[in-house]
Amino acid sequence: MSKLKRKHYEELLQPLQEELAAMARWLQHTGKRVLVLFEGRDTAGKGGAIDAFREHLNPRQCRVVALPKPSEREATQWYFQRYVPHLPAAGEIVLFDRSWYNRAGVETVMGFCTQAQYQAFLAQAPVFEKLLTDDGIVLRKYWLCVDQAQQEERFAERAQDPRKRWKLSPIDLKARTHYDDYGRARDAMLAATHTANAPWTLVDFNDQKRGRLTLIRHLLDTLPAGDLPDATFELPRLGHAARKERYRGPLRPIPAFESG
């Protein structure tokens, strides 16, 4: 299947984003809570998928959570504890750019946790997630799939593009040599945590644009969102000529950006 061109992708994305906006109105109306986990290998496209998802949503309603390495204090807490404060309240959508599943991936593959901690996680994650869904949180878990050849192309692009080098870390470079290890860790994670109340959905992200469309379409199709009429606004006439912004003090706008 050929990769989508940018123009065609944007044409297909627009109606999906309109449906996302309608879904957000439904959340506000019903007070439902939605939690979406984005997981996958480095370069899979988690950030781009999240950006496409939230681009036209109210940032006060749709929040992104991307937690850094645990602090010394957090490392002594119950593993799931630092994620709990970020769970959605009524009417909210929370998107996790990586989640508690770090323990089932990078932490176990790179040796950042003990075998006992890893096994405890696999046993506790389904229990933790059942508590969330039993309380009414709508939980969706996505694994973004990418082949190693495509991953290598994206690593090279990041290395060559100054705007993207921040995405590379020493851990990323080490992880390149553990592609098969990450695959085995993923399989063990899916086997232990794919449950009826919190299933995993795998999405092909070798073509990131097509992957974003597929993921958003799936999410919309699996939410019990009802149709709510869009709010309409009629702007009354100002009754006077439009004003120019003026400031009578000493400050002036900085010079406008000029190209070329």
Accessible surface in RSA format (square Angstrom, percent):
REM  Atomic radii and reference values for relative SASA: ProtOr
REM  Chains: A
REM  Algorithm: Lee & Richards
REM  Probe-radius: 1.40
REM  Slices: 20
REM RES _ NUM      All-atoms   Total-Side   Main-Chain    Non-polar    All polar
REM                ABS   REL    ABS   REL    ABS   REL    ABS   REL    ABS   REL
RES MET A   1   197.90 102.5 109.98  72.8  87.92 209.3 118.52 100.8  79.38 105.2
RES SER A   2    91.90  77.7  74.52  99.4  17.38  40.0  53.55 114.0  38.35  53.7
RES LYS A   3   112.58  54.9  98.71  60.6  13.87  33.0  74.22  66.8  38.36  40.9
RES LEU A   4    18.44  10.3  10.48   7.5   7.97  20.0  12.19   8.6   6.25  16.8
RES LYS A   5   161.13  78.6 157.76  96.8   3.37   8.0 102.21  92.0  58.92  62.8
RES ARG A   6   126.37  53.1 120.80  61.6   5.58  13.3  53.01  72.4  73.37  44.5
RES LYS A   7   154.15  75.2 150.56  92.4   3.59   8.5  94.37  84.9  59.78  63.7
RES HIS A   8    85.00  46.5  83.26  57.9   1.73   4.4  55.28  57.0  29.71  34.6
RES TYR A   9     4.98   2.3   4.98   2.8   0.00   0.0   2.70   2.0   2.28   2.8
RES GLU A  10    89.75  51.5  83.50  63.2   6.25  14.9  28.46  55.0  61.30  50.0
RES GLU A  11   100.00  57.4  82.86  62.7  17.13  40.8  44.98  87.0  55.02  44.9
RES LEU A  12    72.70  40.5  69.49  49.7   3.22   8.1  69.86  49.1   2.85   7.7
RES LEU A  13    13.72   7.6  13.72   9.8   0.00   0.0  13.72   9.6   0.00   0.0
RES GLN A  14   109.48  61.2 107.89  78.9   1.59   3.8  26.88  57.2  82.60  62.6
RES PRO A  15    65.51  47.7  63.69  58.1   1.81   6.6  64.34  53.1   1.17   7.2
RES LEU A  16    16.25   9.0  16.25  11.6   0.00   0.0  16.25  11.4   0.00   0.0
RES GLN A  17    15.99   8.9  14.40  10.5   1.59   3.8   5.99  12.8   9.99   7.6
RES GLU A  18   102.47  58.8  93.25  70.5   9.22  22.0  44.20  85.5  58.27  47.6
RES GLU A  19    70.29  40.4  65.74  49.7   4.54  10.8  32.99  63.8  37.30  30.5
RES LEU A  20     1.02   0.6   1.02   0.7   0.00   0.0   1.02   0.7   0.00   0.0
RES ALA A  21    30.76  28.3  28.70  44.3   2.06   4.7  29.42  41.4   1.34   3.6
RES ALA A  22    29.70  27.3  28.71  44.3   0.99   2.2  29.02  40.9   0.67   1.8
RES MET A  23     3.56   1.8   1.39   0.9   2.17   5.2   2.91   2.5   0.65   0.9
RES ALA A  24     7.31   6.7   7.28  11.2   0.03   0.1   7.31  10.3   0.00   0.0
RES ARG A  25    63.59  26.7  60.35  30.8   3.24   7.7  37.67  51.5  25.92  15.7
RES TRP A  26    16.08   6.5  16.08   7.8   0.00   0.0   7.08   3.8   9.00  14.6
RES LEU A  27     0.00   0.0   0.00   0.0   0.00   0.0   0.00   0.0   0.00   0.0
RES GLN A  28   115.84  64.8  88.80  64.9  27.04  64.4  27.14  57.8  88.70  67.3
RES HIS A  29   133.16  72.8 100.16  69.6  33.00  84.4  61.92  63.8  71.24  82.9
RES THR A  30    59.62  42.4  24.65  25.0  34.96  83.3  32.04  43.0  27.58  41.7
RES GLY A  31    28.60  35.3   0.00   N/A  28.60  35.3  16.77  46.0  11.83  26.5
RES LYS A  32    92.26  45.0  89.34  54.8   2.92   7.0  34.79  31.3  57.47  61.2
RES ARG A  33    51.48  21.6  51.25  26.1   0.23   0.6   7.02   9.6  44.46  26.9
RES VAL A  34     0.00   0.0   0.00   0.0   0.00   0.0   0.00   0.0   0.00   0.0
RES LEU A  35     0.00   0.0   0.00   0.0   0.00   0.0   0.00   0.0   0.00   0.0
RES VAL A  36     0.00   0.0   0.00   0.0   0.00   0.0   0.00   0.0   0.00   0.0
RES LEU A  37     0.00   0.0   0.00   0.0   0.00   0.0   0.00   0.0   0.00   0.0
RES PHE A  38     0.03   0.0   0.03   0.0   0.00   0.0   0.03   0.0   0.00   0.0
RES GLU A  39     4.65   2.7   4.65   3.5   0.00   0.0   0.14   0.3   4.51   3.7
RES GLY A  40     2.23   2.8   0.00   N/A   2.23   2.8   0.00   0.0   2.23   5.0
RES ARG A  41    17.09   7.2  11.96   6.1   5.13  12.2   8.76  12.0   8.33   5.0
RES ASP A  42    26.19  18.3  21.32  21.2   4.87  11.5   4.10   9.6  22.09  22.0
RES THR A  43     3.46   2.5   0.00   0.0   3.46   8.2   0.62   0.8   2.84   4.3
RES ALA A  44     0.09   0.1   0.00   0.0   0.09   0.2   0.00   0.0   0.09   0.2
RES GLY A  45    10.10  12.5   0.00   N/A  10.10  12.5   8.81  24.2   1.29   2.9
RES LYS A  46    16.91   8.2  14.54   8.9   2.37   5.6   9.52   8.6   7.39   7.9
RES GLY A  47    34.91  43.0   0.00   N/A  34.91  43.0  27.55  75.6   7.36  16.5
RES GLY A  48    25.65  31.6   0.00   N/A  25.65  31.6  15.87  43.5   9.78  21.9
RES ALA A  49     1.90   1.7   0.97   1.5   0.93   2.1   1.06   1.5   0.84   2.2
RES ILE A  50     4.07   2.3   4.07   3.0   0.00   0.0   4.07   2.9   0.00   0.0
RES ASP A  51    75.60  53.0  72.74  72.4   2.86   6.8  26.56  62.5  49.04  48.9
RES ALA A  52     7.56   7.0   3.02   4.7   4.54  10.3   6.91   9.7   0.65   1.7
RES PHE A  53     1.61   0.8   0.17   0.1   1.44   3.7   0.17   0.1   1.44   4.1
RES ARG A  54    99.73  41.9  94.55  48.2   5.19  12.3  11.30  15.4  88.44  53.6
RES GLU A  55   106.69  61.3  75.16  56.9  31.53  75.1  30.96  59.9  75.74  61.8
RES HIS A  56   120.47  65.8  91.90  63.9  28.57  73.1  65.57  67.6  54.90  63.9
RES LEU A  57    15.29   8.5   2.91   2.1  12.38  31.1   5.58   3.9   9.71  26.1
RES ASN A  58    68.62  47.3  56.09  54.2  12.52  30.2  23.52  56.6  45.10  43.6
RES PRO A  59   104.69  76.3  92.37  84.2  12.32  44.8  95.36  78.7   9.33  58.0
RES ARG A  60   204.35  85.8 183.84  93.7  20.51  48.8  72.74  99.4 131.61  79.8
RES GLN A  61    14.53   8.1  11.85   8.7   2.68   6.4  10.03  21.4   4.50   3.4
RES CYS A  62     4.22   3.2   0.65   0.7   3.57   8.4   0.65   1.6   3.57   3.9
RES ARG A  63    72.11  30.3  68.58  35.0   3.53   8.4  48.19  65.9  23.91  14.5
RES VAL A  64    51.79  34.1  22.12  20.0  29.67  71.5  22.12  19.2  29.67  80.5
RES VAL A  65     7.48   4.9   4.57   4.1   2.92   7.0   7.46   6.5   0.03   0.1
RES ALA A  66    65.84  60.5  37.60  58.0  28.24  64.2  38.22  53.8  27.63  73.2
RES LEU A  67    46.89  26.1  23.32  16.7  23.57  59.3  23.32  16.4  23.57  63.4
RES PRO A  68   101.74  74.2  87.31  79.6  14.43  52.5 101.12  83.5   0.62   3.8
RES LYS A  69   184.14  89.8 159.12  97.6  25.03  59.6 108.87  98.0  75.27  80.2
RES PRO A  70    45.60  33.2  34.96  31.9  10.65  38.7  34.96  28.9  10.65  66.2
RES SER A  71    56.54  47.8  45.00  60.1  11.54  26.6  51.17 109.0   5.38   7.5
RES GLU A  72   160.93  92.4 147.08 111.3  13.85  33.0  66.21 128.1  94.72  77.3
RES ARG A  73   175.53  73.7 166.59  84.9   8.94  21.3  72.90  99.6 102.62  62.2
RES GLU A  74    56.64  32.5  48.19  36.5   8.46  20.1   9.20  17.8  47.45  38.7
RES ALA A  75    74.73  68.7  40.93  63.2  33.80  76.9  47.96  67.5  26.77  70.9
RES THR A  76   116.59  82.9  78.61  79.7  37.98  90.5  72.17  96.9  44.42  67.1
RES GLN A  77    40.36  22.6  20.71  15.1  19.65  46.8  16.42  35.0  23.94  18.2
RES TRP A  78   126.22  50.7 108.82  52.7  17.39  40.8 111.37  59.4  14.85  24.1
RES TYR A  79    36.60  17.1  24.81  14.1  11.79  30.7  29.85  22.4   6.75   8.3
RES PHE A  80     0.49   0.2   0.49   0.3   0.00   0.0   0.49   0.3   0.00   0.0
RES GLN A  81    78.09  43.7  76.05  55.6   2.04   4.9  23.26  49.5  54.84  41.6
RES ARG A  82    27.64  11.6  19.54  10.0   8.10  19.3  15.10  20.6  12.53   7.6
RES TYR A  83     4.31   2.0   4.31   2.5   0.00   0.0   2.26   1.7   2.05   2.5
RES VAL A  84    65.25  42.9  60.10  54.4   5.15  12.4  60.10  52.2   5.15  14.0
RES PRO A  85   105.26  76.7  66.59  60.7  38.67 140.6  78.56  64.9  26.71 166.0
RES HIS A  86    55.84  30.5  55.52  38.6   0.31   0.8  35.12  36.2  20.71  24.1
RES LEU A  87    32.33  18.0  20.44  14.6  11.88  29.9  20.44  14.4  11.88  32.0
RES PRO A  88     7.02   5.1   0.00   0.0   7.02  25.5   0.20   0.2   6.82  42.4
RES ALA A  89    57.66  53.0  50.95  78.6   6.71  15.3  57.61  81.1   0.05   0.1
RES ALA A  90    73.96  68.0  51.20  79.0  22.76  51.8  51.32  72.3  22.64  60.0
RES GLY A  91     6.92   8.5   0.00   N/A   6.92   8.5   5.68  15.6   1.24   2.8
RES GLU A  92    37.40  21.5  37.40  28.3   0.00   0.0   7.07  13.7  30.33  24.8
RES ILE A  93     0.15   0.1   0.14   0.1   0.01   0.0   0.14   0.1   0.01   0.0
RES VAL A  94     0.00   0.0   0.00   0.0   0.00   0.0   0.00   0.0   0.00   0.0
RES LEU A  95     0.00   0.0   0.00   0.0   0.00   0.0   0.00   0.0   0.00   0.0
RES PHE A  96     0.54   0.3   0.54   0.3   0.00   0.0   0.54   0.3   0.00   0.0
RES ASP A  97    38.95  27.3  33.61  33.5   5.34  12.6   1.48   3.5  37.47  37.4
RES ARG A  98    70.25  29.5  66.51  33.9   3.75   8.9  27.04  37.0  43.21  26.2
RES SER A  99     0.77   0.7   0.00   0.0   0.77   1.8   0.73   1.6   0.04   0.1
RES TRP A 100     0.00   0.0   0.00   0.0   0.00   0.0   0.00   0.0   0.00   0.0
RES TYR A 101     3.42   1.6   0.73   0.4   2.69   7.0   0.73   0.6   2.69   3.3
RES ASN A 102    28.44  19.6  26.79  25.9   1.66   4.0   3.37   8.1  25.07  24.2
RES ARG A 103    32.65  13.7  32.65  16.6   0.00   0.0   0.21   0.3  32.44  19.7
RES ALA A 104     0.71   0.7   0.00   0.0   0.71   1.6   0.00   0.0   0.71   1.9
RES GLY A 105    17.46  21.5   0.00   N/A  17.46  21.5  17.46  47.9   0.00   0.0
RES VAL A 106    35.20  23.2  32.39  29.3   2.81   6.8  32.39  28.1   2.81   7.6
RES GLU A 107    20.57  11.8  20.57  15.6   0.00   0.0   9.22  17.8  11.35   9.3
RES THR A 108    35.68  25.4  18.01  18.3  17.66  42.1   4.14   5.6  31.54  47.7
RES VAL A 109    28.29  18.6   3.60   3.3  24.69  59.5  10.19   8.9  18.09  49.1
RES MET A 110    33.88  17.5  10.66   7.1  23.22  55.3  15.57  13.2  18.32  24.3
RES GLY A 111    58.39  72.0   0.00   N/A  58.39  72.0  28.37  77.9  30.02  67.2
RES PHE A 112   112.24  56.2  79.55  49.3  32.69  85.1  86.42  52.4  25.82  73.9
RES CYS A 113    18.50  14.0   0.36   0.4  18.13  42.6   5.03  12.7  13.47  14.5
RES THR A 114    78.74  56.0  71.31  72.3   7.42  17.7  76.28 102.5   2.46   3.7
RES GLN A 115   116.97  65.4 106.44  77.8  10.52  25.1  60.95 129.7  56.01  42.5
RES ALA A 116    76.39  70.2  61.73  95.3  14.65  33.3  69.80  98.3   6.59  17.5
RES GLN A 117    76.06  42.5  70.66  51.6   5.40  12.9  23.35  49.7  52.71  40.0
RES TYR A 118    20.19   9.4  20.19  11.5   0.00   0.0  13.66  10.3   6.53   8.0
RES GLN A 119    88.80  49.7  84.25  61.6   4.55  10.8  37.29  79.4  51.51  39.1
RES ALA A 120    43.32  39.8  34.35  53.0   8.98  20.4  42.55  59.9   0.78   2.1
RES PHE A 121     4.13   2.1   0.81   0.5   3.32   8.6   3.69   2.2   0.44   1.2
RES LEU A 122    22.05  12.3  18.38  13.2   3.67   9.2  18.66  13.1   3.39   9.1
RES ALA A 123    69.23  63.7  49.48  76.4  19.76  44.9  60.28  84.9   8.96  23.7
RES GLN A 124    71.54  40.0  70.53  51.5   1.02   2.4  25.94  55.2  45.60  34.6
RES ALA A 125     0.00   0.0   0.00   0.0   0.00   0.0   0.00   0.0   0.00   0.0
RES PRO A 126    27.47  20.0  23.73  21.6   3.73  13.6  24.25  20.0   3.22  20.0
RES VAL A 127    94.55  62.2  91.06  82.4   3.49   8.4  94.33  82.0   0.22   0.6
RES PHE A 128    11.59   5.8   8.63   5.3   2.95   7.7  11.22   6.8   0.37   1.1
RES GLU A 129     0.18   0.1   0.18   0.1   0.00   0.0   0.18   0.4   0.00   0.0
RES LYS A 130   103.81  50.6 103.81  63.7   0.00   0.0  74.38  67.0  29.43  31.3
RES LEU A 131   113.27  63.1 107.08  76.6   6.19  15.6 107.44  75.5   5.83  15.7
RES LEU A 132    14.38   8.0  13.66   9.8   0.71   1.8  14.38  10.1   0.00   0.0
RES THR A 133    29.15  20.7  14.09  14.3  15.06  35.9  14.03  18.9  15.11  22.8
RES ASP A 134    96.22  67.4  59.80  59.5  36.42  86.1  29.91  70.4  66.31  66.1
RES ASP A 135    97.25  68.1  77.74  77.4  19.51  46.1  23.80  56.0  73.45  73.3
RES GLY A 136    38.56  47.6   0.00   N/A  38.56  47.6  30.94  84.9   7.62  17.1
RES ILE A 137     8.54   4.9   4.07   3.0   4.48  10.8   4.07   2.9   4.48  12.2
RES VAL A 138    23.93  15.7  19.72  17.9   4.21  10.1  23.93  20.8   0.00   0.0
RES LEU A 139     1.90   1.1   0.00   0.0   1.90   4.8   0.00   0.0   1.90   5.1
RES ARG A 140    47.30  19.9  46.83  23.9   0.47   1.1  11.83  16.2  35.48  21.5
RES LYS A 141     1.95   0.9   0.12   0.1   1.83   4.3   0.12   0.1   1.83   1.9
RES TYR A 142     0.78   0.4   0.78   0.4   0.00   0.0   0.78   0.6   0.00   0.0
RES TRP A 143    20.57   8.3  20.57  10.0   0.00   0.0  19.29  10.3   1.28   2.1
RES LEU A 144     0.03   0.0   0.00   0.0   0.03   0.1   0.00   0.0   0.03   0.1
RES CYS A 145    37.17  28.1  35.46  39.5   1.71   4.0  23.05  58.4  14.12  15.2
RES VAL A 146     5.23   3.4   0.00   0.0   5.23  12.6   0.41   0.4   4.82  13.1
RES ASP A 147    84.82  59.4  84.36  84.0   0.46   1.1  19.27  45.4  65.55  65.4
RES GLN A 148    75.23  42.1  71.93  52.6   3.30   7.9  17.98  38.3  57.25  43.4
RES ALA A 149    75.86  69.8  62.81  96.9  13.05  29.7  70.52  99.3   5.34  14.2
RES GLN A 150    28.85  16.1  26.60  19.4   2.25   5.4   4.17   8.9  24.68  18.7
RES GLN A 151    11.04   6.2  11.04   8.1   0.00   0.0   0.00   0.0  11.04   8.4
RES GLU A 152    56.46  32.4  52.48  39.7   3.98   9.5  34.72  67.1  21.74  17.8
RES GLU A 153   111.75  64.2 100.56  76.1  11.18  26.6  41.29  79.9  70.46  57.5
RES ARG A 154    23.23   9.8  22.87  11.7   0.36   0.9  16.60  22.7   6.63   4.0
RES PHE A 155    10.43   5.2   9.16   5.7   1.27   3.3   9.40   5.7   1.03   2.9
RES ALA A 156    45.53  41.9  37.96  58.6   7.58  17.2  45.09  63.5   0.44   1.2
RES GLU A 157    80.32  46.1  76.30  57.7   4.01   9.6  30.36  58.7  49.96  40.8
RES ARG A 158    38.18  16.0  38.18  19.5   0.00   0.0   2.31   3.2  35.87  21.7
RES ALA A 159    51.37  47.2  39.18  60.5  12.19  27.7  40.85  57.5  10.52  27.9
RES GLN A 160   135.46  75.7 114.92  84.0  20.54  48.9  44.51  94.7  90.96  69.0
RES ASP A 161    19.97  14.0  17.27  17.2   2.70   6.4  11.77  27.7   8.20   8.2
RES PRO A 162    99.04  72.2  78.52  71.6  20.52  74.6  79.58  65.7  19.47 121.0
RES ARG A 163   188.89  79.3 169.65  86.5  19.24  45.8  84.34 115.3 104.55  63.4
RES LYS A 164    60.91  29.7  60.91  37.4   0.00   0.0  30.84  27.8  30.07  32.0
RES ARG A 165   121.52  51.0 114.58  58.4   6.94  16.5  47.08  64.3  74.44  45.1
RES TRP A 166   195.55  78.5 161.02  77.9  34.54  81.1 161.00  85.8  34.55  56.1
RES LYS A 167    78.82  38.5  63.73  39.1  15.08  35.9  27.96  25.2  50.86  54.2
RES LEU A 168    39.29  21.9  21.99  15.7  17.30  43.5  22.03  15.5  17.26  46.4
RES SER A 169    44.03  37.2  39.44  52.6   4.58  10.6  38.05  81.0   5.98   8.4
RES PRO A 170   101.78  74.2  98.72  90.0   3.06  11.1 100.61  83.1   1.17   7.3
RES ILE A 171    58.02  33.0  58.02  43.2   0.00   0.0  58.02  41.8   0.00   0.0
RES ASP A 172    16.76  11.7  16.76  16.7   0.00   0.0   0.13   0.3  16.63  16.6
RES LEU A 173    96.40  53.7  90.35  64.6   6.05  15.2  90.72  63.7   5.68  15.3
RES LYS A 174   124.63  60.8 118.36  72.6   6.28  14.9  70.77  63.7  53.86  57.4
RES ALA A 175     8.91   8.2   4.77   7.4   4.15   9.4   4.95   7.0   3.96  10.5
RES ARG A 176    92.32  38.8  85.06  43.4   7.25  17.3   8.11  11.1  84.20  51.0
RES THR A 177   111.73  79.5  75.24  76.3  36.50  87.0  75.22 101.0  36.51  55.2
RES HIS A 178    53.17  29.1  51.84  36.0   1.33   3.4  36.27  37.4  16.90  19.7
RES TYR A 179    44.14  20.6  40.48  23.0   3.66   9.5  29.55  22.2  14.59  18.0
RES ASP A 180    96.71  67.7  89.26  88.8   7.45  17.6  20.82  49.0  75.89  75.7
RES ASP A 181    50.00  35.0  45.76  45.5   4.24  10.0  12.68  29.9  37.31  37.2
RES TYR A 182    29.62  13.8  28.10  16.0   1.52   4.0  25.58  19.2   4.04   5.0
RES GLY A 183     8.01   9.9   0.00   N/A   8.01   9.9   8.01  22.0   0.00   0.0
RES ARG A 184   149.29  62.7 142.13  72.5   7.16  17.1  74.56 101.9  74.73  45.3
RES ALA A 185    10.86  10.0   5.17   8.0   5.68  12.9   9.89  13.9   0.97   2.6
RES ARG A 186    58.64  24.6  55.46  28.3   3.18   7.6   4.76   6.5  53.88  32.7
RES ASP A 187    75.07  52.6  68.14  67.8   6.93  16.4  29.22  68.8  45.86  45.7
RES ALA A 188    39.89  36.7  29.47  45.5  10.41  23.7  37.56  52.9   2.33   6.2
RES MET A 189     3.60   1.9   3.60   2.4   0.00   0.0   0.01   0.0   3.59   4.8
RES LEU A 190    29.81  16.6  28.45  20.4   1.36   3.4  28.80  20.2   1.01   2.7
RES ALA A 191    89.43  82.2  49.09  75.8  40.34  91.8  61.74  86.9  27.69  73.3
RES ALA A 192    38.33  35.2  16.71  25.8  21.62  49.2  26.66  37.6  11.67  30.9
RES THR A 193     0.00   0.0   0.00   0.0   0.00   0.0   0.00   0.0   0.00   0.0
RES HIS A 194   102.01  55.8  83.02  57.7  18.98  48.6  52.16  53.8  49.85  58.0
RES THR A 195    35.12  25.0  27.11  27.5   8.00  19.1  34.13  45.8   0.99   1.5
RES ALA A 196   110.96 102.0  68.69 106.0  42.27  96.2  80.96 114.0  29.99  79.4
RES ASN A 197    53.71  37.0  33.26  32.1  20.45  49.2  31.91  76.8  21.80  21.1
RES ALA A 198     0.11   0.1   0.00   0.0   0.11   0.3   0.11   0.2   0.00   0.0
RES PRO A 199    50.75  37.0  48.73  44.4   2.02   7.3  48.73  40.2   2.02  12.5
RES TRP A 200    13.33   5.4   1.70   0.8  11.64  27.3   1.70   0.9  11.64  18.9
RES THR A 201    32.34  23.0  28.91  29.3   3.43   8.2  19.73  26.5  12.62  19.1
RES LEU A 202    93.41  52.0  66.39  47.5  27.02  67.9  66.67  46.8  26.74  72.0
RES VAL A 203     5.52   3.6   2.83   2.6   2.68   6.5   5.52   4.8   0.00   0.0
RES ASP A 204    93.23  65.3  79.34  79.0  13.89  32.8  37.89  89.2  55.33  55.2
RES PHE A 205     0.00   0.0   0.00   0.0   0.00   0.0   0.00   0.0   0.00   0.0
RES ASN A 206    33.15  22.9  32.91  31.8   0.24   0.6  20.84  50.2  12.31  11.9
RES ASP A 207    19.83  13.9  17.30  17.2   2.53   6.0  14.49  34.1   5.34   5.3
RES GLN A 208    49.00  27.4  45.15  33.0   3.86   9.2   7.57  16.1  41.43  31.4
RES LYS A 209    50.06  24.4  49.96  30.7   0.11   0.3   3.83   3.4  46.24  49.3
RES ARG A 210    70.90  29.8  70.90  36.1   0.00   0.0  32.89  44.9  38.01  23.0
RES GLY A 211     0.62   0.8   0.00   N/A   0.62   0.8   0.62   1.7   0.00   0.0
RES ARG A 212    34.26  14.4  33.73  17.2   0.53   1.3   0.66   0.9  33.60  20.4
RES LEU A 213    18.13  10.1  17.14  12.3   0.99   2.5  17.42  12.2   0.71   1.9
RES THR A 214    70.48  50.1  63.19  64.1   7.30  17.4  51.64  69.4  18.85  28.5
RES LEU A 215     1.04   0.6   1.04   0.7   0.00   0.0   1.04   0.7   0.00   0.0
RES ILE A 216     1.33   0.8   1.33   1.0   0.00   0.0   1.33   1.0   0.00   0.0
RES ARG A 217    85.45  35.9  85.45  43.6   0.00   0.0  56.23  76.8  29.22  17.7
RES HIS A 218    59.67  32.6  55.53  38.6   4.14  10.6  43.01  44.3  16.67  19.4
RES LEU A 219     0.00   0.0   0.00   0.0   0.00   0.0   0.00   0.0   0.00   0.0
RES LEU A 220    20.77  11.6   8.21   5.9  12.56  31.6   8.32   5.8  12.46  33.5
RES ASP A 221    96.89  67.9  62.25  62.0  34.64  81.9  28.06  66.0  68.84  68.7
RES THR A 222    51.79  36.8  33.06  33.5  18.74  44.7  40.64  54.6  11.16  16.9
RES LEU A 223    12.59   7.0   0.34   0.2  12.25  30.8   0.93   0.7  11.66  31.4
RES PRO A 224    92.86  67.7  63.07  57.5  29.78 108.3  78.81  65.1  14.05  87.3
RES ALA A 225    42.02  38.6  14.51  22.4  27.51  62.6  14.54  20.5  27.48  72.8
RES GLY A 226    38.27  47.2   0.00   N/A  38.27  47.2  33.75  92.6   4.52  10.1
RES ASP A 227   149.97 105.1 119.24 118.7  30.74  72.7  38.39  90.4 111.58 111.3
RES LEU A 228    48.51  27.0  38.42  27.5  10.09  25.4  39.46  27.7   9.05  24.4
RES PRO A 229   121.05  88.2  97.96  89.3  23.09  83.9 109.81  90.7  11.24  69.8
RES ASP A 230    92.24  64.6  75.66  75.3  16.58  39.2  22.59  53.2  69.64  69.5
RES ALA A 231    62.80  57.7  40.57  62.6  22.24  50.6  50.96  71.8  11.85  31.4
RES THR A 232   127.62  90.8  99.77 101.1  27.84  66.4  71.51  96.1  56.10  84.8
RES PHE A 233   172.32  86.2 136.70  84.7  35.62  92.7 141.19  85.6  31.13  89.1
RES GLU A 234   167.17  96.0 138.92 105.1  28.25  67.3  55.74 107.8 111.43  91.0
RES LEU A 235   157.73  87.8 134.82  96.4  22.91  57.6 134.82  94.7  22.91  61.7
RES PRO A 236   115.78  84.4  93.70  85.4  22.07  80.2 104.13  86.0  11.65  72.4
RES ARG A 237   226.26  95.0 196.19 100.0  30.07  71.6  82.84 113.2 143.42  86.9
RES LEU A 238   123.96  69.0  96.11  68.8  27.85  70.0  98.91  69.5  25.05  67.4
RES GLY A 239    74.68  92.1   0.00   N/A  74.68  92.1  39.81 109.3  34.86  78.1
RES HIS A 240    87.50  47.8  60.79  42.3  26.72  68.4  56.23  58.0  31.27  36.4
RES ALA A 241    82.94  76.3  62.98  97.2  19.97  45.4  74.33 104.7   8.62  22.8
RES ALA A 242    83.34  76.6  56.65  87.4  26.69  60.7  57.05  80.3  26.29  69.7
RES ARG A 243   176.63  74.2 144.38  73.6  32.24  76.8  70.26  96.0 106.36  64.5
RES LYS A 244   157.77  77.0 137.85  84.6  19.92  47.4  89.14  80.2  68.63  73.1
RES GLU A 245   176.11 101.1 140.12 106.0  35.99  85.7  61.49 118.9 114.62  93.6
RES ARG A 246   171.05  71.8 139.49  71.1  31.56  75.2  47.80  65.3 123.25  74.7
RES TYR A 247   131.73  61.5 112.48  64.0  19.25  50.1  86.73  65.2  44.99  55.5
RES ARG A 248   226.78  95.2 186.90  95.3  39.88  95.0  79.57 108.7 147.21  89.2
RES GLY A 249    20.79  25.6   0.00   N/A  20.79  25.6  16.65  45.7   4.14   9.3
RES PRO A 250   123.16  89.8  92.40  84.2  30.77 111.8 103.21  85.2  19.95 124.0
RES LEU A 251   128.41  71.5 124.52  89.1   3.89   9.8 126.17  88.6   2.24   6.0
RES ARG A 252   168.52  70.8 141.60  72.2  26.91  64.1  69.73  95.3  98.79  59.9
RES PRO A 253   127.03  92.6  98.30  89.6  28.73 104.5 110.63  91.3  16.41 102.0
RES ILE A 254   152.73  86.9 138.12 102.9  14.61  35.2 140.79 101.4  11.94  32.4
RES PRO A 255   124.43  90.7 101.29  92.3  23.14  84.1 112.71  93.1  11.72  72.8
RES ALA A 256    88.58  81.4  63.81  98.5  24.77  56.3  73.44 103.4  15.14  40.1
RES PHE A 257   189.72  94.9 153.87  95.3  35.85  93.3 161.85  98.1  27.87  79.8
RES GLU A 258   147.85  84.9 125.54  95.0  22.31  53.1  43.54  84.2 104.31  85.2
RES SER A 259   100.54  85.0  72.35  96.6  28.19  64.9  39.59  84.3  60.95  85.4
RES GLY A 260   124.93 154.1   0.00   N/A 124.93 154.1  79.28 217.6  45.65 102.2
END  Absolute sums over single chains surface
CHAIN  1 A    16095.4      12957.8       3137.6       9261.1       6834.3
END  Absolute sums over all chains
TOTAL         16095.4      12957.8       3137.6       9261.1       6834.3
